[in-house]
Structure formats: C-alpha cells, structure tokens
Amino acid sequence: MILDIVKYGHPVLRQRGARIETITPEIKKLITDMFATMEENHGVGLAAQQVGIAKQLTVIDVRGVTDRPSTLELEGQPADVAEIMPLVLINPEVKPVGEAVKGPEGCLSFPEIFGDINRPESVDVKALDAKGKPIAFRCGGLLARAVQHETDHLNGILFIDRMDKKTKQELQPELDELAAQTKASLKK
Ligand code: ZN
C-alpha cells in the first residue's frame, strides 16, 4: 500500500522515534508499505516519521542512483553495496568516520527543495534488520549520506537543520510556504 508522505510543518517530523523491541506483523507490513511508498516517489530513503509514525525504522535503497557512488565494508572487507540492498535499519546507531564532505540533498518531506549539506564521508552503522537480527557495516558515499539523513529523521532532525545559514536563509520563503500549506491541510 502506498502511504501518504508527511510534509515539513507536520509535528511528527520533529518527534524522536520509539525503539522497536519486536518485529510484529504490523512492523512487517509497515516495512513493505514504506518500500512501496519510497519507490513510488523515487526516493533513496524513507523514515517512519515521514509516513506519520514516530518509530526507529528506516528503509533505504541506493541501487537506482548511478551517478553518485556508494561504498560498503563488511567485517573490514570491501563488499558489493547491492549485497545489503534493499536495506532496513531498525534502532540504528551511526558513528562518523573521517572528514565531512559537502553534497546535495533533498527530502521527500520537502518537495522541490534541495541544498548542500556537510556530513562525514563514511559511517559505521549498527542496527537490526527486518528480521530483528543485528547487522553492522561501514559505508561511504551516497549510502553514508542516506543513512545519516534517515537516522536524523528518526531523531526528529531534518536536513534543513544541517544547512549552512546562507543556504537556509535563501530557502526560508519556500520553507515557510511549505510549512503553512502543511498546517492548513492538517486543520481540514
Ligand atoms: Zn528526508
């Protein structure tokens, strides 16, 4: 089922997600629906908050992007990114590795709004997968950016919070308009 995507201005985007302790049938259904919703909207990642649910769950798939490379290491060895795609992260913990790099980002909760964001080039990730099994990997490039963007969502943090002042100031009128539209639609 394709779910509605929550837009900027909705309070759920600022909520920290609750940890998931058991993979219930409801969580399994949510994962399936989130992948369908992400694909329908041509996204690389989607967090539970973006479909209105404040839980520590995100789905990611970078295979559709060919012009921005990703890297993966499993147990210290280079691995094929496709091996862990599509990726489900439950209760993820992310540790930065190396220097921050600037890269363009968008977000399905901010249609047509893009900005350059500084983030560590690589990260170490620990999480549970869709079956509740612990997974750990190091990733870089676009995948590292997606993991960080989505993990931020799970903590109520949005990419606009990480923009430099000038970029955010330039986008402010669009952001204000989007938030106003969202709030108006919530009143209906
Ligand atoms: Zn986002």
Backbone and ligand atoms as CSV (ligand in chain L), in Angstrom:
chain,resi,resn,atom,element,x,y,z
A,1,MET,N,N,0.843,-1.194,0.000
A,1,MET,CA,C,0.000,0.000,0.000
A,1,MET,C,C,0.883,1.251,0.000
A,2,ILE,N,N,0.515,2.209,-0.872
A,2,ILE,CA,C,1.264,3.461,-0.922
A,2,ILE,C,C,0.738,4.384,0.187
A,3,LEU,N,N,1.617,4.836,1.025
A,3,LEU,CA,C,1.231,5.694,2.149
A,3,LEU,C,C,1.416,7.161,1.779
A,4,ASP,N,N,0.683,8.028,2.494
A,4,ASP,CA,C,0.858,9.473,2.295
A,4,ASP,C,C,2.154,9.910,2.957
A,5,ILE,N,N,2.896,10.773,2.272
A,5,ILE,CA,C,4.137,11.279,2.851
A,5,ILE,C,C,3.863,12.585,3.596
A,6,VAL,N,N,4.316,12.592,4.830
A,6,VAL,CA,C,4.144,13.751,5.698
A,6,VAL,C,C,5.126,14.843,5.252
A,7,LYS,N,N,4.612,16.074,5.127
A,7,LYS,CA,C,5.448,17.181,4.669
A,7,LYS,C,C,5.910,18.061,5.832
A,8,TYR,N,N,6.936,18.836,5.540
A,8,TYR,CA,C,7.506,19.759,6.523
A,8,TYR,C,C,6.406,20.663,7.100
A,9,GLY,N,N,6.417,20.813,8.421
A,9,GLY,CA,C,5.382,21.578,9.112
A,9,GLY,C,C,4.509,20.664,9.966
A,10,HIS,N,N,4.561,19.349,9.658
A,10,HIS,CA,C,3.825,18.368,10.468
A,10,HIS,C,C,4.666,18.047,11.712
A,11,PRO,N,N,4.034,18.093,12.889
A,11,PRO,CA,C,4.811,17.899,14.123
A,11,PRO,C,C,5.495,16.535,14.256
A,12,VAL,N,N,4.990,15.498,13.578
A,12,VAL,CA,C,5.594,14.159,13.730
A,12,VAL,C,C,7.047,14.144,13.235
A,13,LEU,N,N,7.371,15.037,12.291
A,13,LEU,CA,C,8.750,15.079,11.773
A,13,LEU,C,C,9.746,15.537,12.834
A,14,ARG,N,N,9.247,16.148,13.894
A,14,ARG,CA,C,10.123,16.605,14.983
A,14,ARG,C,C,10.133,15.645,16.166
A,15,GLN,N,N,9.422,14.521,16.030
A,15,GLN,CA,C,9.374,13.555,17.137
A,15,GLN,C,C,10.498,12.542,17.025
A,16,ARG,N,N,11.086,12.241,18.174
A,16,ARG,CA,C,12.080,11.183,18.223
A,16,ARG,C,C,11.342,9.846,18.164
A,17,GLY,N,N,11.848,8.922,17.354
A,17,GLY,CA,C,11.167,7.641,17.205
A,17,GLY,C,C,11.356,6.732,18.409
A,18,ALA,N,N,10.319,5.972,18.732
A,18,ALA,CA,C,10.422,4.979,19.806
A,18,ALA,C,C,11.203,3.783,19.291
A,19,ARG,N,N,12.009,3.173,20.156
A,19,ARG,CA,C,12.745,1.970,19.757
A,19,ARG,C,C,11.764,0.836,19.482
A,20,ILE,N,N,12.133,-0.030,18.551
A,20,ILE,CA,C,11.297,-1.186,18.220
A,20,ILE,C,C,11.910,-2.402,18.900
A,21,GLU,N,N,11.146,-3.050,19.757
A,21,GLU,CA,C,11.683,-4.187,20.515
A,21,GLU,C,C,11.347,-5.521,19.866
A,22,THR,N,N,10.199,-5.595,19.186
A,22,THR,CA,C,9.843,-6.845,18.494
A,22,THR,C,C,9.317,-6.541,17.099
A,23,ILE,N,N,9.644,-7.438,16.174
A,23,ILE,CA,C,9.183,-7.274,14.793
A,23,ILE,C,C,7.797,-7.915,14.693
A,24,THR,N,N,6.784,-7.111,14.919
A,24,THR,CA,C,5.405,-7.594,14.887
A,24,THR,C,C,4.922,-7.639,13.432
A,25,PRO,N,N,3.796,-8.303,13.171
A,25,PRO,CA,C,3.216,-8.259,11.814
A,25,PRO,C,C,2.953,-6.827,11.346
A,26,GLU,N,N,2.610,-5.939,12.283
A,26,GLU,CA,C,2.356,-4.530,11.919
A,26,GLU,C,C,3.641,-3.862,11.413
A,27,ILE,N,N,4.752,-4.173,12.069
A,27,ILE,CA,C,6.042,-3.600,11.632
A,27,ILE,C,C,6.418,-4.158,10.252
A,28,LYS,N,N,6.189,-5.461,10.049
A,28,LYS,CA,C,6.495,-6.068,8.748
A,28,LYS,C,C,5.691,-5.404,7.632
A,29,LYS,N,N,4.416,-5.180,7.908
A,29,LYS,CA,C,3.536,-4.525,6.924
A,29,LYS,C,C,4.011,-3.102,6.666
A,30,LEU,N,N,4.401,-2.421,7.733
A,30,LEU,CA,C,4.892,-1.046,7.596
A,30,LEU,C,C,6.139,-0.999,6.702
A,31,ILE,N,N,7.050,-1.953,6.896
A,31,ILE,CA,C,8.270,-2.001,6.085
A,31,ILE,C,C,7.912,-2.175,4.600
A,32,THR,N,N,7.025,-3.126,4.313
A,32,THR,CA,C,6.592,-3.355,2.929
A,32,THR,C,C,5.979,-2.090,2.330
A,33,ASP,N,N,5.103,-1.454,3.098
A,33,ASP,CA,C,4.426,-0.237,2.616
A,33,ASP,C,C,5.412,0.919,2.446
A,34,MET,N,N,6.397,0.999,3.328
A,34,MET,CA,C,7.390,2.084,3.205
A,34,MET,C,C,8.243,1.910,1.951
A,35,PHE,N,N,8.622,0.674,1.631
A,35,PHE,CA,C,9.375,0.448,0.385
A,35,PHE,C,C,8.523,0.832,-0.828
A,36,ALA,N,N,7.253,0.413,-0.825
A,36,ALA,CA,C,6.367,0.741,-1.953
A,36,ALA,C,C,6.224,2.257,-2.094
A,37,THR,N,N,6.096,2.933,-0.967
A,37,THR,CA,C,5.920,4.393,-0.962
A,37,THR,C,C,7.184,5.092,-1.442
A,38,MET,N,N,8.340,4.596,-0.999
A,38,MET,CA,C,9.613,5.183,-1.414
A,38,MET,C,C,9.806,5.023,-2.919
A,39,GLU,N,N,9.520,3.818,-3.433
A,39,GLU,CA,C,9.687,3.573,-4.870
A,39,GLU,C,C,8.758,4.453,-5.691
A,40,GLU,N,N,7.517,4.519,-5.260
A,40,GLU,CA,C,6.510,5.336,-5.968
A,40,GLU,C,C,6.977,6.786,-6.090
A,41,ASN,N,N,7.682,7.258,-5.071
A,41,ASN,CA,C,8.113,8.664,-5.043
A,41,ASN,C,C,9.581,8.843,-5.467
A,42,HIS,N,N,10.181,7.780,-5.993
A,42,HIS,CA,C,11.570,7.812,-6.486
A,42,HIS,C,C,12.546,8.305,-5.428
A,43,GLY,N,N,12.352,7.844,-4.192
A,43,GLY,CA,C,13.264,8.223,-3.114
A,43,GLY,C,C,14.366,7.197,-2.931
A,44,VAL,N,N,15.418,7.620,-2.236
A,44,VAL,CA,C,16.546,6.737,-1.910
A,44,VAL,C,C,16.384,6.207,-0.481
A,45,GLY,N,N,15.661,6.972,0.338
A,45,GLY,CA,C,15.435,6.571,1.721
A,45,GLY,C,C,14.118,7.134,2.231
A,46,LEU,N,N,13.567,6.450,3.233
A,46,LEU,CA,C,12.313,6.925,3.836
A,46,LEU,C,C,12.312,6.506,5.307
A,47,ALA,N,N,12.006,7.458,6.180
A,47,ALA,CA,C,11.950,7.184,7.621
A,47,ALA,C,C,10.489,7.066,8.056
A,48,ALA,N,N,10.255,6.306,9.134
A,48,ALA,CA,C,8.879,6.071,9.604
A,48,ALA,C,C,8.150,7.388,9.890
A,49,GLN,N,N,8.879,8.383,10.429
A,49,GLN,CA,C,8.262,9.694,10.695
A,49,GLN,C,C,7.623,10.275,9.433
A,50,GLN,N,N,8.212,9.969,8.274
A,50,GLN,CA,C,7.716,10.550,7.017
A,50,GLN,C,C,6.406,9.925,6.552
A,51,VAL,N,N,5.999,8.825,7.193
A,51,VAL,CA,C,4.657,8.304,6.939
A,51,VAL,C,C,3.821,8.416,8.222
A,52,GLY,N,N,4.256,9.305,9.116
A,52,GLY,CA,C,3.447,9.665,10.270
A,52,GLY,C,C,3.622,8.797,11.499
A,53,ILE,N,N,4.681,7.976,11.516
A,53,ILE,CA,C,4.870,7.047,12.636
A,53,ILE,C,C,6.226,7.287,13.291
A,54,ALA,N,N,6.216,7.701,14.562
A,54,ALA,CA,C,7.473,8.022,15.244
A,54,ALA,C,C,8.080,6.762,15.846
A,55,LYS,N,N,8.774,6.012,14.990
A,55,LYS,CA,C,9.486,4.798,15.420
A,55,LYS,C,C,10.870,4.790,14.795
A,56,GLN,N,N,11.790,4.000,15.415
A,56,GLN,CA,C,13.176,3.913,14.914
A,56,GLN,C,C,13.256,2.914,13.768
A,57,LEU,N,N,12.709,3.315,12.621
A,57,LEU,CA,C,12.688,2.440,11.446
A,57,LEU,C,C,12.870,3.260,10.177
A,58,THR,N,N,13.831,2.828,9.347
A,58,THR,CA,C,14.002,3.485,8.051
A,58,THR,C,C,14.311,2.456,6.977
A,59,VAL,N,N,13.927,2.773,5.745
A,59,VAL,CA,C,14.248,1.917,4.597
A,59,VAL,C,C,15.086,2.728,3.614
A,60,ILE,N,N,16.049,2.059,2.982
A,60,ILE,CA,C,16.989,2.720,2.069
A,60,ILE,C,C,17.233,1.804,0.871
A,61,ASP,N,N,17.333,2.406,-0.324
A,61,ASP,CA,C,17.775,1.655,-1.498
A,61,ASP,C,C,18.466,2.615,-2.459
A,62,VAL,N,N,19.773,2.467,-2.591
A,62,VAL,CA,C,20.547,3.393,-3.443
A,62,VAL,C,C,20.811,2.811,-4.835
A,63,ARG,N,N,20.256,1.634,-5.124
A,63,ARG,CA,C,20.602,0.983,-6.398
A,63,ARG,C,C,20.155,1.755,-7.630
A,64,GLY,N,N,19.128,2.587,-7.480
A,64,GLY,CA,C,18.628,3.338,-8.631
A,64,GLY,C,C,19.511,4.518,-9.022
A,65,VAL,N,N,20.475,4.872,-8.163
A,65,VAL,CA,C,21.318,6.040,-8.425
A,65,VAL,C,C,22.643,5.573,-9.012
A,66,THR,N,N,22.940,6.004,-10.245
A,66,THR,CA,C,24.161,5.521,-10.902
A,66,THR,C,C,25.255,6.590,-10.944
A,67,ASP,N,N,24.899,7.850,-10.743
A,67,ASP,CA,C,25.897,8.914,-10.883
A,67,ASP,C,C,26.517,9.342,-9.548
A,68,ARG,N,N,26.112,8.724,-8.447
A,68,ARG,CA,C,26.706,9.058,-7.143
A,68,ARG,C,C,27.074,7.756,-6.445
A,69,PRO,N,N,28.368,7.430,-6.411
A,69,PRO,CA,C,28.781,6.121,-5.911
A,69,PRO,C,C,28.601,5.939,-4.402
A,70,SER,N,N,28.465,4.688,-4.005
A,70,SER,CA,C,28.408,4.290,-2.599
A,70,SER,C,C,29.474,3.223,-2.374
A,71,THR,N,N,29.976,3.139,-1.148
A,71,THR,CA,C,30.908,2.061,-0.815
A,71,THR,C,C,30.392,1.314,0.403
A,72,LEU,N,N,30.849,0.060,0.538
A,72,LEU,CA,C,30.414,-0.784,1.647
A,72,LEU,C,C,31.576,-1.635,2.124
A,73,GLU,N,N,31.704,-1.761,3.447
A,73,GLU,CA,C,32.657,-2.709,4.037
A,73,GLU,C,C,31.910,-3.574,5.033
A,74,LEU,N,N,32.095,-4.890,4.884
A,74,LEU,CA,C,31.515,-5.835,5.836
A,74,LEU,C,C,32.675,-6.538,6.538
A,75,GLU,N,N,32.717,-6.462,7.838
A,75,GLU,CA,C,33.812,-7.047,8.634
A,75,GLU,C,C,35.182,-6.621,8.109
A,76,GLY,N,N,35.292,-5.336,7.745
A,76,GLY,CA,C,36.575,-4.788,7.318
A,76,GLY,C,C,36.952,-5.077,5.876
A,77,GLN,N,N,36.101,-5.807,5.152
A,77,GLN,CA,C,36.394,-6.151,3.758
A,77,GLN,C,C,35.449,-5.410,2.813
A,78,PRO,N,N,35.981,-4.885,1.698
A,78,PRO,CA,C,35.109,-4.238,0.713
A,78,PRO,C,C,34.042,-5.216,0.221
A,79,ALA,N,N,32.834,-4.735,0.096
A,79,ALA,CA,C,31.732,-5.597,-0.334
A,79,ALA,C,C,30.884,-4.844,-1.354
A,80,ASP,N,N,30.070,-5.611,-2.066
A,80,ASP,CA,C,29.173,-5.045,-3.070
A,80,ASP,C,C,27.975,-4.419,-2.349
A,81,VAL,N,N,27.735,-3.131,-2.627
A,81,VAL,CA,C,26.633,-2.414,-1.972
A,81,VAL,C,C,25.299,-3.152,-2.172
A,82,ALA,N,N,25.140,-3.729,-3.375
A,82,ALA,CA,C,23.875,-4.412,-3.695
A,82,ALA,C,C,23.583,-5.558,-2.725
A,83,GLU,N,N,24.658,-6.075,-2.111
A,83,GLU,CA,C,24.502,-7.188,-1.171
A,83,GLU,C,C,23.550,-6.874,-0.012
A,84,ILE,N,N,23.537,-5.603,0.431
A,84,ILE,CA,C,22.672,-5.267,1.585
A,84,ILE,C,C,21.448,-4.446,1.166
A,85,MET,N,N,21.197,-4.372,-0.152
A,85,MET,CA,C,20.020,-3.654,-0.643
A,85,MET,C,C,18.901,-4.638,-0.958
A,86,PRO,N,N,17.643,-4.256,-0.776
A,86,PRO,CA,C,17.196,-3.052,-0.087
A,86,PRO,C,C,17.495,-3.165,1.409
A,87,LEU,N,N,17.746,-2.034,2.031
A,87,LEU,CA,C,18.229,-2.007,3.399
A,87,LEU,C,C,17.138,-1.535,4.371
A,88,VAL,N,N,16.950,-2.309,5.430
A,88,VAL,CA,C,16.048,-1.905,6.521
A,88,VAL,C,C,16.913,-1.673,7.742
A,89,LEU,N,N,16.785,-0.517,8.369
A,89,LEU,CA,C,17.520,-0.238,9.610
A,89,LEU,C,C,16.527,0.041,10.724
A,90,ILE,N,N,16.632,-0.778,11.780
A,90,ILE,CA,C,15.790,-0.606,12.966
A,90,ILE,C,C,16.704,-0.237,14.126
A,91,ASN,N,N,16.320,0.759,14.896
A,91,ASN,CA,C,17.116,1.268,16.038
A,91,ASN,C,C,18.579,1.537,15.640
A,92,PRO,N,N,18.841,2.217,14.511
A,92,PRO,CA,C,20.233,2.359,14.064
A,92,PRO,C,C,21.075,3.252,14.971
A,93,GLU,N,N,22.367,2.864,15.075
A,93,GLU,CA,C,23.367,3.706,15.740
A,93,GLU,C,C,24.444,3.988,14.710
A,94,VAL,N,N,24.758,5.257,14.542
A,94,VAL,CA,C,25.660,5.676,13.476
A,94,VAL,C,C,26.831,6.447,14.062
A,95,LYS,N,N,28.057,6.003,13.707
A,95,LYS,CA,C,29.257,6.711,14.181
A,95,LYS,C,C,30.024,7.246,12.986
A,96,PRO,N,N,30.343,8.550,13.000
A,96,PRO,CA,C,31.072,9.122,11.870
A,96,PRO,C,C,32.496,8.594,11.779
A,97,VAL,N,N,32.979,8.460,10.536
A,97,VAL,CA,C,34.348,8.059,10.264
A,97,VAL,C,C,34.893,9.074,9.253
A,98,GLY,N,N,35.993,9.702,9.569
A,98,GLY,CA,C,36.630,10.582,8.588
A,98,GLY,C,C,36.011,11.960,8.487
A,99,GLU,N,N,36.481,12.692,7.488
A,99,GLU,CA,C,36.167,14.111,7.318
A,99,GLU,C,C,34.758,14.319,6.776
A,100,ALA,N,N,34.228,15.514,7.068
A,100,ALA,CA,C,32.943,15.886,6.484
A,100,ALA,C,C,33.138,16.309,5.033
A,101,VAL,N,N,32.176,15.956,4.202
A,101,VAL,CA,C,32.177,16.394,2.806
A,101,VAL,C,C,30.810,17.004,2.483
A,102,LYS,N,N,30.834,17.938,1.527
A,102,LYS,CA,C,29.597,18.607,1.137
A,102,LYS,C,C,28.939,17.823,0.011
A,103,GLY,N,N,27.627,17.692,0.056
A,103,GLY,CA,C,26.923,17.010,-1.035
A,103,GLY,C,C,25.471,17.456,-1.086
A,104,PRO,N,N,24.866,17.370,-2.275
A,104,PRO,CA,C,23.477,17.806,-2.426
A,104,PRO,C,C,22.502,16.814,-1.797
A,105,GLU,N,N,21.469,17.346,-1.176
A,105,GLU,CA,C,20.421,16.502,-0.584
A,105,GLU,C,C,19.046,17.078,-0.858
A,106,GLY,N,N,18.102,16.160,-0.963
A,106,GLY,CA,C,16.699,16.524,-0.988
A,106,GLY,C,C,15.990,15.625,0.001
A,107,CYS,N,N,14.677,15.791,0.116
A,107,CYS,CA,C,13.917,15.004,1.095
A,107,CYS,C,C,12.482,14.925,0.615
A,108,LEU,N,N,11.879,13.740,0.680
A,108,LEU,CA,C,10.504,13.582,0.195
A,108,LEU,C,C,9.513,14.426,1.004
A,109,SER,N,N,9.908,14.847,2.205
A,109,SER,CA,C,9.035,15.705,3.015
A,109,SER,C,C,9.197,17.191,2.665
A,110,PHE,N,N,10.119,17.472,1.720
A,110,PHE,CA,C,10.376,18.852,1.264
A,110,PHE,C,C,10.399,18.863,-0.266
A,111,PRO,N,N,9.231,18.717,-0.921
A,111,PRO,CA,C,9.239,18.614,-2.380
A,111,PRO,C,C,9.938,19.813,-3.032
A,112,GLU,N,N,10.799,19.513,-3.988
A,112,GLU,CA,C,11.487,20.524,-4.797
A,112,GLU,C,C,12.407,21.454,-4.024
A,113,ILE,N,N,12.782,21.068,-2.826
A,113,ILE,CA,C,13.737,21.869,-2.053
A,113,ILE,C,C,15.030,21.057,-1.913
A,114,PHE,N,N,16.137,21.672,-2.330
A,114,PHE,CA,C,17.433,20.974,-2.295
A,114,PHE,C,C,18.484,21.890,-1.686
A,115,GLY,N,N,19.489,21.278,-1.075
A,115,GLY,CA,C,20.573,22.088,-0.543
A,115,GLY,C,C,21.807,21.237,-0.307
A,116,ASP,N,N,22.969,21.897,-0.283
A,116,ASP,CA,C,24.213,21.192,0.021
A,116,ASP,C,C,24.346,21.045,1.532
A,117,ILE,N,N,24.730,19.848,1.967
A,117,ILE,CA,C,24.852,19.547,3.396
A,117,ILE,C,C,26.228,18.928,3.647
A,118,ASN,N,N,26.864,19.361,4.723
A,118,ASN,CA,C,28.131,18.777,5.160
A,118,ASN,C,C,27.860,17.577,6.054
A,119,ARG,N,N,28.450,16.432,5.696
A,119,ARG,CA,C,28.331,15.255,6.564
A,119,ARG,C,C,29.607,14.433,6.441
A,120,PRO,N,N,29.936,13.654,7.480
A,120,PRO,CA,C,31.074,12.742,7.369
A,120,PRO,C,C,30.940,11.850,6.128
A,121,GLU,N,N,32.081,11.628,5.455
A,121,GLU,CA,C,32.065,10.864,4.199
A,121,GLU,C,C,31.676,9.405,4.433
A,122,SER,N,N,32.104,8.862,5.594
A,122,SER,CA,C,31.816,7.459,5.905
A,122,SER,C,C,31.245,7.345,7.313
A,123,VAL,N,N,30.524,6.265,7.537
A,123,VAL,CA,C,29.976,5.997,8.880
A,123,VAL,C,C,30.008,4.509,9.186
A,124,ASP,N,N,30.124,4.211,10.476
A,124,ASP,CA,C,29.916,2.845,10.964
A,124,ASP,C,C,28.473,2.745,11.446
A,125,VAL,N,N,27.807,1.694,11.031
A,125,VAL,CA,C,26.387,1.545,11.333
A,125,VAL,C,C,26.148,0.229,12.065
A,126,LYS,N,N,25.366,0.322,13.146
A,126,LYS,CA,C,24.868,-0.873,13.822
A,126,LYS,C,C,23.360,-0.728,13.909
A,127,ALA,N,N,22.651,-1.802,13.624
A,127,ALA,CA,C,21.184,-1.738,13.642
A,127,ALA,C,C,20.634,-3.151,13.696
A,128,LEU,N,N,19.309,-3.242,13.714
A,128,LEU,CA,C,18.645,-4.524,13.496
A,128,LEU,C,C,18.093,-4.508,12.079
A,129,ASP,N,N,18.064,-5.687,11.434
A,129,ASP,CA,C,17.467,-5.752,10.096
A,129,ASP,C,C,15.971,-6.056,10.200
A,130,ALA,N,N,15.346,-6.313,9.054
A,130,ALA,CA,C,13.889,-6.510,9.013
A,130,ALA,C,C,13.436,-7.716,9.834
A,131,LYS,N,N,14.377,-8.645,10.095
A,131,LYS,CA,C,14.022,-9.828,10.888
A,131,LYS,C,C,14.370,-9.646,12.369
A,132,GLY,N,N,14.924,-8.477,12.715
A,132,GLY,CA,C,15.313,-8.238,14.094
A,132,GLY,C,C,16.712,-8.745,14.408
A,133,LYS,N,N,17.460,-9.109,13.362
A,133,LYS,CA,C,18.820,-9.633,13.518
A,133,LYS,C,C,19.819,-8.469,13.526
A,134,PRO,N,N,20.814,-8.490,14.450
A,134,PRO,CA,C,21.794,-7.397,14.463
A,134,PRO,C,C,22.654,-7.400,13.195
A,135,ILE,N,N,22.867,-6.218,12.632
A,135,ILE,CA,C,23.760,-6.072,11.482
A,135,ILE,C,C,24.744,-4.938,11.776
A,136,ALA,N,N,25.922,-4.996,11.154
A,136,ALA,CA,C,26.929,-3.953,11.311
A,136,ALA,C,C,27.685,-3.813,9.996
A,137,PHE,N,N,27.960,-2.585,9.599
A,137,PHE,CA,C,28.734,-2.349,8.374
A,137,PHE,C,C,29.302,-0.938,8.397
A,138,ARG,N,N,30.305,-0.727,7.536
A,138,ARG,CA,C,30.825,0.618,7.297
A,138,ARG,C,C,30.437,1.001,5.871
A,139,CYS,N,N,29.969,2.227,5.691
A,139,CYS,CA,C,29.623,2.628,4.329
A,139,CYS,C,C,30.112,4.038,4.058
A,140,GLY,N,N,30.204,4.369,2.764
A,140,GLY,CA,C,30.657,5.687,2.337
A,140,GLY,C,C,29.848,6.182,1.159
A,141,GLY,N,N,30.136,7.422,0.765
A,141,GLY,CA,C,29.485,7.996,-0.411
A,141,GLY,C,C,27.998,8.228,-0.193
A,142,LEU,N,N,27.223,8.001,-1.245
A,142,LEU,CA,C,25.785,8.283,-1.174
A,142,LEU,C,C,25.089,7.467,-0.081
A,143,LEU,N,N,25.491,6.201,0.063
A,143,LEU,CA,C,24.843,5.362,1.085
A,143,LEU,C,C,25.070,5.931,2.485
A,144,ALA,N,N,26.288,6.419,2.763
A,144,ALA,CA,C,26.571,7.012,4.072
A,144,ALA,C,C,25.724,8.269,4.285
A,145,ARG,N,N,25.566,9.035,3.219
A,145,ARG,CA,C,24.747,10.246,3.307
A,145,ARG,C,C,23.287,9.890,3.574
A,146,ALA,N,N,22.788,8.873,2.864
A,146,ALA,CA,C,21.394,8.447,3.049
A,146,ALA,C,C,21.178,7.917,4.471
A,147,VAL,N,N,22.114,7.102,4.954
A,147,VAL,CA,C,21.992,6.541,6.311
A,147,VAL,C,C,21.929,7.673,7.342
A,148,GLN,N,N,22.785,8.684,7.162
A,148,GLN,CA,C,22.814,9.793,8.129
A,148,GLN,C,C,21.550,10.647,8.044
A,149,HIS,N,N,21.103,10.912,6.818
A,149,HIS,CA,C,19.882,11.704,6.619
A,149,HIS,C,C,18.685,10.997,7.278
A,150,GLU,N,N,18.582,9.685,7.051
A,150,GLU,CA,C,17.430,8.931,7.577
A,150,GLU,C,C,17.524,8.749,9.093
A,151,THR,N,N,18.724,8.487,9.596
A,151,THR,CA,C,18.870,8.336,11.051
A,151,THR,C,C,18.531,9.655,11.753
A,152,ASP,N,N,18.900,10.767,11.128
A,152,ASP,CA,C,18.485,12.070,11.665
A,152,ASP,C,C,16.960,12.142,11.807
A,153,HIS,N,N,16.236,11.724,10.746
A,153,HIS,CA,C,14.760,11.731,10.811
A,153,HIS,C,C,14.266,10.988,12.047
A,154,LEU,N,N,14.897,9.841,12.343
A,154,LEU,CA,C,14.436,9.009,13.458
A,154,LEU,C,C,14.626,9.725,14.800
A,155,ASN,N,N,15.489,10.743,14.784
A,155,ASN,CA,C,15.725,11.539,15.993
A,155,ASN,C,C,15.072,12.923,15.916
A,156,GLY,N,N,14.200,13.100,14.933
A,156,GLY,CA,C,13.484,14.375,14.811
A,156,GLY,C,C,14.310,15.502,14.211
A,157,ILE,N,N,15.433,15.133,13.581
A,157,ILE,CA,C,16.321,16.133,12.975
A,157,ILE,C,C,16.105,16.137,11.458
A,158,LEU,N,N,16.038,17.331,10.866
A,158,LEU,CA,C,15.778,17.461,9.435
A,158,LEU,C,C,16.991,18.046,8.720
A,159,PHE,N,N,17.091,17.787,7.390
A,159,PHE,CA,C,18.299,18.238,6.679
A,159,PHE,C,C,18.463,19.748,6.699
A,160,ILE,N,N,17.350,20.479,6.822
A,160,ILE,CA,C,17.472,21.950,6.893
A,160,ILE,C,C,18.205,22.389,8.167
A,161,ASP,N,N,18.181,21.540,9.208
A,161,ASP,CA,C,18.895,21.866,10.457
A,161,ASP,C,C,20.407,21.831,10.239
A,162,ARG,N,N,20.843,21.134,9.199
A,162,ARG,CA,C,22.275,20.959,8.952
A,162,ARG,C,C,22.780,21.813,7.786
A,163,MET,N,N,21.903,22.627,7.226
A,163,MET,CA,C,22.335,23.541,6.148
A,163,MET,C,C,23.109,24.698,6.747
A,164,ASP,N,N,24.030,25.265,5.934
A,164,ASP,CA,C,24.669,26.482,6.448
A,164,ASP,C,C,23.641,27.629,6.403
A,165,LYS,N,N,23.935,28.645,7.184
A,165,LYS,CA,C,22.984,29.738,7.402
A,165,LYS,C,C,22.499,30.372,6.096
A,166,LYS,N,N,23.464,30.594,5.197
A,166,LYS,CA,C,23.149,31.298,3.954
A,166,LYS,C,C,22.176,30.481,3.112
A,167,THR,N,N,22.455,29.181,2.961
A,167,THR,CA,C,21.579,28.302,2.174
A,167,THR,C,C,20.175,28.309,2.777
A,168,LYS,N,N,20.116,28.186,4.111
A,168,LYS,CA,C,18.804,28.128,4.750
A,168,LYS,C,C,18.051,29.458,4.594
A,169,GLN,N,N,18.778,30.548,4.701
A,169,GLN,CA,C,18.138,31.859,4.534
A,169,GLN,C,C,17.529,32.000,3.140
A,170,GLU,N,N,18.275,31.524,2.140
A,170,GLU,CA,C,17.780,31.616,0.758
A,170,GLU,C,C,16.515,30.780,0.571
A,171,LEU,N,N,16.447,29.647,1.279
A,171,LEU,CA,C,15.297,28.750,1.122
A,171,LEU,C,C,14.129,29.116,2.038
A,172,GLN,N,N,14.365,30.044,2.978
A,172,GLN,CA,C,13.377,30.316,4.028
A,172,GLN,C,C,11.960,30.617,3.502
A,173,PRO,N,N,11.833,31.466,2.456
A,173,PRO,CA,C,10.464,31.729,1.966
A,173,PRO,C,C,9.751,30.456,1.516
A,174,GLU,N,N,10.486,29.561,0.802
A,174,GLU,CA,C,9.879,28.297,0.355
A,174,GLU,C,C,9.525,27.412,1.544
A,175,LEU,N,N,10.410,27.407,2.549
A,175,LEU,CA,C,10.162,26.579,3.739
A,175,LEU,C,C,8.934,27.077,4.492
A,176,ASP,N,N,8.835,28.386,4.623
A,176,ASP,CA,C,7.687,28.972,5.338
A,176,ASP,C,C,6.384,28.648,4.610
A,177,GLU,N,N,6.438,28.723,3.270
A,177,GLU,CA,C,5.235,28.448,2.486
A,177,GLU,C,C,4.810,26.988,2.631
A,178,LEU,N,N,5.795,26.084,2.563
A,178,LEU,CA,C,5.503,24.657,2.702
A,178,LEU,C,C,4.908,24.358,4.086
A,179,ALA,N,N,5.515,24.923,5.130
A,179,ALA,CA,C,5.017,24.686,6.495
A,179,ALA,C,C,3.595,25.214,6.645
A,180,ALA,N,N,3.323,26.376,6.040
A,180,ALA,CA,C,1.980,26.959,6.132
A,180,ALA,C,C,0.964,26.074,5.422
A,181,GLN,N,N,1.339,25.570,4.235
A,181,GLN,CA,C,0.450,24.651,3.481
A,181,GLN,C,C,0.147,23.406,4.301
A,182,THR,N,N,1.203,22.830,4.894
A,182,THR,CA,C,1.032,21.602,5.688
A,182,THR,C,C,0.099,21.869,6.859
A,183,LYS,N,N,0.329,22.972,7.561
A,183,LYS,CA,C,-0.501,23.278,8.740
A,183,LYS,C,C,-1.949,23.510,8.341
A,184,ALA,N,N,-2.166,24.177,7.198
A,184,ALA,CA,C,-3.535,24.418,6.711
A,184,ALA,C,C,-4.215,23.092,6.399
A,185,SER,N,N,-3.466,22.145,5.790
A,185,SER,CA,C,-4.082,20.857,5.427
A,185,SER,C,C,-4.388,20.019,6.668
A,186,LEU,N,N,-3.642,20.238,7.746
A,186,LEU,CA,C,-3.898,19.489,8.995
A,186,LEU,C,C,-5.184,19.947,9.674
A,187,LYS,N,N,-5.569,21.181,9.419
A,187,LYS,CA,C,-6.785,21.736,10.069
A,187,LYS,C,C,-8.064,21.219,9.433
A,188,LYS,N,N,-7.960,20.769,8.167
A,188,LYS,CA,C,-9.158,20.329,7.441
A,188,LYS,C,C,-9.774,19.098,8.085
L,1,ZN,ZN,ZN,14.331,13.161,4.467
